[in-house]
Amino acid sequence: MAAAARKTDTAEGRAKIMAAAIEEFSRYGVDGTTLRQIAARAGLQHQLIVYHFRTKDALWKAVVSDICDTAQEELYRLDAVDGDPAQLLRLLVHGFVAFTARHPQLHRMLTFEGRTDSERLRWWMHELSSGFYAASSKLIRAAQRAGTARTGHPGRLHYAMIGMITTSFVFEYEYRALTGLDPFGETEIEAVAEMACDFLGLPSRVRARSRVARLARAPQLSARTR
């Protein structure tokens, strides 16, 4: 019983650290955050963070990996599914918008990291973002060959899509104040997804709806039970 209680306390402590780190890193970046700040937000001793994660960079990597686990399962495999590439790309766009709305802190953290060439940025590209880029650009190329996506370098289109989707979440407070729109509202999330699909030149939602619904229910696209 005592061992089980200690294991539970350890898991709860780790979860508190991770939650606090997400908030601090997304507000101040890694370089502007200290482990003591994270400990204070979590309501834990600083030494406990060192025990679990050893370094601030290791904690940052753990946080980012945890956030991206679901995205890897839901989005990175779409390029391997048989089907109309334009409709699979539409699924990817809608899934990415929903993921970003659930985890806006990720791209807030990445705005700090993208400013310089760092070990953290290289780790992010190698371990996580390269998979999404590969899936997205492959689907864009396939849709272009089928004549159902706009022309242009797939990488350029990919990053333009990323910027279009993430801006309202990264700049949430400014976006709310100046537009009067709630970036996390269902209507706005849908509007952003459709705007990105239109930008990519994908077929209209009316023609695509039934196909997308069937793909979304396909067993091979279901997220891993966590």
C-alpha positions in Angstrom: 0.0 0.0 0.0 2.8 2.4 0.9 4.6 1.7 -2.3 1.5 2.3 -4.3 0.9 5.6 -2.5 4.4 6.7 -3.3 4.0 5.8 -6.9 0.8 7.8 -7.1 2.4 10.8 -5.4 5.3 10.6 -7.9 3.0 10.5 -10.9 0.9 13.4 -9.5 4.0 15.4 -8.8 5.3 14.9 -12.3 2.0 15.9 -13.8 1.9 19.1 -11.8 5.4 19.9 -12.9 4.5 19.3 -16.6 1.4 21.5 -16.3 3.3 24.3 -14.7 6.1 24.1 -17.2 3.8 24.3 -20.1 2.4 27.6 -18.8 5.8 29.1 -17.9 7.5 28.1 -21.1 4.6 29.4 -23.3 4.7 32.7 -21.5 8.5 33.3 -21.2 10.3 30.8 -23.3 12.9 28.4 -22.0 15.5 31.1 -21.6 13.1 33.4 -19.7 12.0 30.6 -17.3 13.7 29.2 -14.3 13.0 25.9 -12.6 12.2 27.8 -9.4 9.4 29.6 -11.3 8.0 26.3 -12.4 8.2 24.9 -8.9 6.4 27.9 -7.5 3.6 27.6 -10.0 3.3 23.8 -9.3 3.4 24.4 -5.6 6.4 21.9 -5.3 10.0 22.0 -4.1 12.5 23.0 -6.7 14.5 19.8 -5.9 11.6 17.7 -7.0 11.9 19.0 -10.6 15.6 18.3 -10.6 14.8 14.7 -9.4 12.3 14.1 -12.2 13.9 15.9 -15.1 17.4 16.9 -14.1 17.6 19.9 -16.5 15.3 22.6 -17.9 16.0 21.5 -21.4 15.0 17.9 -20.6 11.8 19.2 -19.0 11.0 21.3 -22.1 11.5 18.2 -24.3 9.3 16.1 -22.1 6.6 18.7 -22.3 6.7 19.1 -26.0 6.8 15.3 -26.6 3.8 14.8 -24.3 1.8 17.4 -26.2 2.7 15.9 -29.6 1.9 12.3 -28.8 -1.7 12.6 -29.8 -0.8 14.6 -33.0 1.6 11.9 -34.1 -1.1 9.2 -33.8 -3.9 11.3 -35.4 -2.1 13.3 -38.1 1.3 11.9 -39.1 -0.2 8.6 -40.6 -2.8 10.2 -42.9 -0.4 10.2 -45.8 -0.3 6.4 -45.6 -4.0 6.0 -45.9 -5.6 5.1 -49.2 -8.0 7.7 -50.5 -8.4 10.9 -52.3 -5.4 13.0 -51.3 -7.4 16.3 -51.3 -9.8 14.8 -48.8 -7.1 13.3 -46.7 -5.4 16.7 -46.7 -8.7 18.3 -45.6 -8.7 15.8 -42.7 -5.2 16.8 -41.8 -6.0 20.5 -41.8 -9.1 20.1 -39.7 -7.2 17.8 -37.3 -4.3 20.2 -37.0 -6.6 23.1 -36.2 -8.4 21.1 -33.5 -5.0 20.0 -32.1 -3.8 23.6 -32.0 -6.9 24.8 -30.3 -6.4 22.1 -27.6 -2.7 22.9 -27.2 -2.1 26.6 -28.0 0.9 26.6 -25.7 2.9 24.5 -28.1 3.2 27.1 -30.8 3.6 29.9 -28.3 6.7 28.0 -27.0 7.9 27.4 -30.6 7.8 31.1 -31.4 10.6 31.5 -28.9 12.6 28.6 -30.3 12.4 29.5 -33.9 14.4 32.7 -33.5 17.8 31.0 -33.3 19.5 27.8 -34.4 19.6 25.9 -31.1 20.0 22.3 -29.9 16.3 22.4 -28.8 15.2 23.6 -32.3 17.2 20.9 -34.0 15.7 18.3 -31.6 12.2 19.5 -32.4 12.8 19.3 -36.1 14.4 15.9 -36.0 12.1 14.2 -33.5 8.7 15.8 -34.1 8.1 18.5 -36.8 9.8 16.6 -39.6 7.1 13.8 -39.5 4.2 16.3 -39.8 6.0 18.2 -42.6 6.6 14.9 -44.5 2.9 13.9 -44.2 1.6 17.3 -45.1 3.9 17.9 -48.0 3.4 14.4 -49.4 -0.4 15.0 -49.4 0.0 18.4 -50.9 2.1 17.0 -53.8 -0.4 14.1 -54.3 -3.4 16.6 -54.4 -1.4 18.8 -56.8 -0.9 15.9 -59.2 -4.6 15.1 -59.0 -5.4 18.7 -59.8 -7.2 19.3 -56.5 -4.7 21.6 -54.7 -3.2 24.9 -55.6 0.2 24.9 -57.4 3.4 26.0 -55.6 6.2 24.5 -53.6 4.6 22.1 -51.0 7.0 23.3 -48.3 5.9 26.9 -48.9 2.3 26.0 -48.8 2.8 23.9 -45.7 4.3 26.7 -43.7 1.8 29.3 -45.0 -0.9 26.9 -43.8 0.8 26.6 -40.4 1.0 30.4 -40.0 -2.6 30.8 -41.0 -3.8 28.3 -38.5 -1.7 29.1 -35.5 -1.8 32.9 -35.5 -5.1 33.4 -33.8 -4.1 31.0 -31.0 -0.6 32.3 -30.5 -1.9 35.9 -30.4 -5.1 35.0 -28.6 -5.5 38.2 -26.5 -4.8 40.6 -29.4 -7.0 38.6 -31.7 -9.9 38.7 -29.3 -9.5 42.4 -28.6 -9.3 43.6 -32.2 -11.6 41.2 -34.0 -14.1 40.4 -31.3 -13.8 36.7 -32.2 -13.1 33.8 -29.8 -10.3 31.7 -31.4 -11.4 28.7 -29.3 -15.1 28.9 -30.2 -16.4 26.0 -32.4 -17.5 28.4 -35.1 -14.2 30.1 -35.3 -12.2 26.8 -35.2 -14.3 25.6 -38.1 -13.9 28.9 -40.0 -10.1 28.8 -39.6 -9.9 25.2 -40.9 -12.1 26.0 -43.9 -10.0 29.1 -44.6 -6.8 27.0 -44.7 -8.5 24.5 -46.9 -9.6 27.2 -49.3 -6.0 28.6 -49.3 -4.7 25.2 -50.3 -7.3 25.1 -53.2 -9.1 22.0 -51.9 -12.6 21.1 -53.1 -15.4 22.8 -51.4 -16.8 21.4 -48.1 -20.1 20.6 -49.7 -18.6 18.1 -52.1 -16.1 16.8 -49.6 -18.3 16.3 -46.5 -19.5 12.8 -47.0 -16.1 11.5 -48.0 -14.4 13.2 -45.0 -17.0 11.8 -42.6 -16.4 8.2 -43.9 -12.6 8.7 -43.5 -13.0 10.1 -40.0 -14.9 7.0 -38.9 -12.3 4.6 -40.5 -10.7 2.4 -37.8 -7.1 3.1 -39.1 -7.6 6.8 -38.2 -8.7 6.4 -34.6 -6.5 7.9 -32.0 -4.7 5.7 -29.5 -6.5 5.1 -26.2 -4.5 6.9 -23.6 
